[in-house]
Amino acid sequence: MSKKVIIDPGHGGVDSGALGFSAKEKDWNLEISLYQYKRLKELGAFVEMTRQSDITLEPAQRIARIKDQYDLCVSNHFNAFNGEARGIEVIHSIHSKPTFATDLANGLVEATSLPLRRVFTRVMKPGVDYYFMNRMTGSTQTVIIEYGFIDNQQDHAYYAKKENLVTAAEAVIKVICEKIGIDYHKPKKVRPKKPVSPKPQKDSYKGKRVESIHAGELRFYTQPSWKDADVFGYLTKGIGFNEILDKVKVGSGEQYKVRNTKGDIFYVTASPTYVQVV
């Protein structure tokens, strides 16, 4: 039976978490968690989330969604301190081995080139974890990842780029897959399709016959013109020219350059209101 994983985007709702350069930790936590959830689903993992939107979760509500229900919980966070501290931290329970936490830390450092600050545990009193996520999630093995310091200029600038957030998320996904025993593969790159230049089309009217569909008399000209002085004659409905040579722009309209059976060249309107190509 496959192992069950839950991704926990820390904070949320009224609890913004850490702040840095106008960014809120809760938003970054959710963004990286949603990406991990989607990718783990694609890879075939049994995965859930404690929240998938910006909602408030009290500690008891969060714990109720995790405790004893999953094999693994990854709780995503970003640190803040004095603007000077930076780097990755991973926190594990005093009751679990540091192997998984260390693998996560090393994977993140390798992928992001950000510094590793520490992999550690913290006790509230002998035998009791300090952090409630480690202390109260029961048989679910919980690790807390602090991806960097949101108030540190270098860490913040790195994660402010979406592609870097994805890089960090992928590093964690890879380690999770190794931990729960499913095959990992990198996401497929969607290559933008090259624009296909339309093939030049041969003018469909050239060499064809054009004839009048006008109920009255349709004028044709000795040169590209709409002037009365250049009118040579008139076409009645169904009468036309056997060969269209070209189409030319005349003022705001267009005319066909045509040739009759004697080889004479004339010009007639190209408007489909008055003529048809057959």
C-alpha positions in Angstrom: 0.0 0.0 0.0 1.4 3.4 -1.0 2.3 5.8 1.8 0.1 8.8 2.4 1.5 12.4 2.3 0.0 15.7 3.4 1.4 19.1 2.5 0.9 21.8 5.0 1.1 25.5 3.8 1.9 27.2 7.1 -0.2 30.1 8.5 -3.0 31.5 6.3 -6.1 33.8 6.7 -5.7 36.2 9.5 -2.3 34.8 10.3 0.1 36.2 7.6 3.2 34.6 9.1 6.5 36.3 8.5 6.7 39.5 6.4 9.4 40.8 4.2 9.6 43.5 1.5 5.8 43.6 1.3 5.5 39.8 0.8 3.6 37.6 3.2 4.8 34.2 4.2 1.4 32.7 4.0 1.2 33.4 0.3 4.6 31.9 -0.5 3.8 28.9 1.6 0.6 28.3 -0.3 2.1 28.8 -3.7 4.9 26.4 -3.2 2.5 23.9 -1.5 0.0 24.0 -4.3 2.8 23.3 -6.8 4.0 20.3 -4.8 0.5 18.9 -4.4 -0.1 19.1 -8.1 3.2 17.5 -9.0 2.9 14.7 -6.5 -0.5 13.9 -7.8 0.9 13.7 -11.3 3.7 11.4 -10.1 1.1 9.0 -8.6 1.4 9.8 -4.9 -1.4 9.8 -2.4 -1.3 13.4 -1.3 -3.6 15.9 0.4 -3.2 19.5 1.8 -4.2 21.1 5.0 -5.5 24.1 3.1 -5.7 25.0 -0.6 -6.7 28.6 -0.2 -6.1 31.6 2.1 -8.1 30.4 5.1 -7.4 30.6 8.8 -6.5 27.4 10.6 -6.1 27.4 14.3 -3.5 24.9 15.6 -6.2 22.4 16.7 -7.9 22.6 13.3 -4.6 22.0 11.5 -3.6 19.1 13.8 -7.1 17.5 13.3 -6.3 17.3 9.5 -3.0 15.6 10.0 -2.7 13.6 13.2 -2.4 9.8 12.7 -3.9 10.0 9.2 -0.7 10.2 7.1 2.7 8.6 6.9 4.4 11.9 6.2 3.7 15.6 6.6 5.8 18.4 5.1 5.0 21.8 6.6 6.2 24.7 4.4 7.4 27.9 5.9 9.7 30.9 5.4 11.7 32.5 8.3 12.2 36.1 9.3 14.5 37.6 11.9 16.6 40.7 11.6 17.2 41.0 7.9 20.7 39.6 8.2 20.0 36.0 8.9 19.5 33.8 5.8 19.5 30.2 4.7 17.6 26.9 4.8 16.4 25.2 8.0 14.7 21.9 8.4 13.2 20.9 11.7 12.4 17.3 12.7 10.9 15.7 15.8 13.1 14.6 18.6 11.5 11.2 18.3 12.5 10.7 14.6 15.8 10.2 12.9 17.2 13.2 11.1 17.7 11.3 7.8 14.6 12.6 6.0 15.2 16.2 7.2 18.8 16.0 6.2 17.9 14.7 2.8 15.5 17.6 2.3 18.0 20.1 3.4 20.7 18.7 1.1 18.3 18.5 -1.8 17.3 22.1 -1.4 20.9 23.4 -1.1 21.9 21.4 -4.2 19.0 22.7 -6.2 19.0 26.4 -5.1 22.6 27.0 -4.1 21.2 28.8 -1.0 23.2 28.3 2.2 22.2 25.6 4.8 21.7 27.2 8.2 20.8 24.0 10.1 18.9 20.8 10.4 17.7 20.5 14.0 15.2 19.7 16.7 14.0 21.8 19.6 12.7 20.6 23.0 10.1 22.3 25.1 11.1 20.1 28.1 12.8 16.7 28.2 11.1 14.3 25.8 8.7 16.9 24.4 9.0 18.7 21.1 8.9 22.5 21.1 6.9 22.9 17.8 3.3 21.8 17.9 3.6 20.4 14.4 6.2 18.0 15.6 4.6 17.5 19.0 1.0 16.9 18.2 0.7 15.1 14.9 0.9 11.7 16.4 2.2 8.8 14.3 2.5 11.1 11.2 6.2 12.0 10.7 6.3 15.8 10.4 9.1 17.9 9.1 9.0 21.7 9.0 10.9 23.3 6.1 12.0 26.9 6.4 13.0 27.7 2.8 14.8 30.9 3.6 14.4 34.2 5.3 11.7 36.3 3.7 13.2 39.5 5.2 16.7 38.8 3.9 17.4 40.7 0.7 19.2 37.8 -1.0 16.8 35.0 0.1 13.8 37.2 -0.8 15.2 38.1 -4.2 15.7 34.4 -5.0 12.2 33.3 -4.1 10.5 36.3 -5.6 11.2 34.7 -9.0 8.6 32.1 -9.6 11.0 29.8 -11.5 13.2 29.6 -8.3 10.2 28.8 -6.1 9.5 25.9 -8.5 13.1 24.8 -8.4 12.9 24.6 -4.6 9.5 22.8 -4.7 10.9 20.2 -7.1 13.8 19.5 -4.9 11.5 18.7 -2.0 9.2 16.6 -4.3 12.2 14.5 -5.4 13.1 13.7 -1.8 9.5 12.9 -0.9 9.3 10.5 -3.8 12.5 8.7 -2.6 11.0 8.5 0.9 7.7 7.0 -0.1 9.0 4.8 -2.8 7.6 6.2 -6.0 9.4 7.0 -9.2 10.4 10.6 -9.7 10.8 12.3 -13.0 11.3 16.0 -13.9 8.3 17.9 -15.2 8.0 17.9 -18.9 9.0 21.2 -20.5 6.3 22.6 -22.7 8.1 24.0 -25.7 6.4 26.9 -27.3 5.3 26.1 -30.8 7.1 27.9 -33.5 4.8 30.2 -35.4 4.0 28.7 -38.7 4.3 31.2 -41.5 1.3 30.9 -43.8 2.1 29.6 -47.2 1.8 32.1 -49.9 -1.4 31.4 -51.7 -1.7 31.7 -55.4 -4.2 34.4 -56.3 -7.3 32.3 -56.9 -8.9 34.8 -59.3 -6.0 35.0 -61.8 -6.7 33.4 -65.2 -10.4 33.0 -64.4 -13.5 34.6 -65.9 -15.2 37.5 -64.3 -18.8 38.5 -65.2 -21.4 41.0 -64.0 -24.1 40.1 -61.5 -25.4 43.6 -61.5 -29.0 44.1 -62.7 -28.2 47.3 -64.5 -25.3 48.4 -66.7 -21.8 48.0 -65.1 -19.1 50.2 -66.3 -15.6 49.1 -67.3 -12.5 51.3 -67.9 -9.5 51.8 -70.2 -7.2 52.3 -67.1 -7.4 51.9 -63.3 -10.0 54.7 -62.7 -13.5 55.5 -61.5 -13.7 58.6 -63.7 -16.5 59.0 -66.3 -13.9 60.1 -68.8 -12.1 56.7 -68.6 -15.3 54.6 -69.2 -14.9 52.4 -72.3 -18.2 50.5 -72.1 -20.8 48.6 -70.1 -21.5 45.1 -69.0 -24.9 43.6 -68.5 -25.8 40.8 -66.2 -24.0 37.6 -67.2 -21.6 39.3 -69.6 -17.9 39.7 -68.7 -14.3 39.0 -69.5 -12.7 35.6 -70.1 -9.4 36.3 -68.2 -8.5 38.1 -65.0 -4.8 39.3 -65.1 -4.5 41.0 -61.8 -6.2 43.0 -59.0 -5.3 46.6 -58.4 -6.1 49.2 -55.8 -8.0 52.2 -57.1 -8.8 54.8 -54.6 -10.7 53.2 -51.7 -11.8 50.2 -53.9 -10.3 47.5 -56.1 -10.5 46.6 -59.8 -9.7 43.6 -61.8 -7.3 44.0 -64.7 -8.9 41.9 -67.4 -8.3 40.9 -71.0 -11.0 40.2 -73.7 -10.8 37.6 -76.5 -9.2 40.2 -78.8 -6.4 40.8 -76.3 -7.6 44.2 -75.2 -6.9 45.3 -71.6 -9.6 46.8 -69.5 -10.5 47.4 -65.8 -13.7 46.5 -64.0 -14.7 46.6 -60.4 -13.7 43.7 -58.2 -16.5 44.2 -55.7 -18.4 40.9 -55.1 -21.5 43.1 -55.0 -21.3 43.7 -58.7 -19.2 40.8 -60.2 -18.4 37.2 -59.6 -15.4 35.1 -60.5 -16.3 31.9 -62.3 
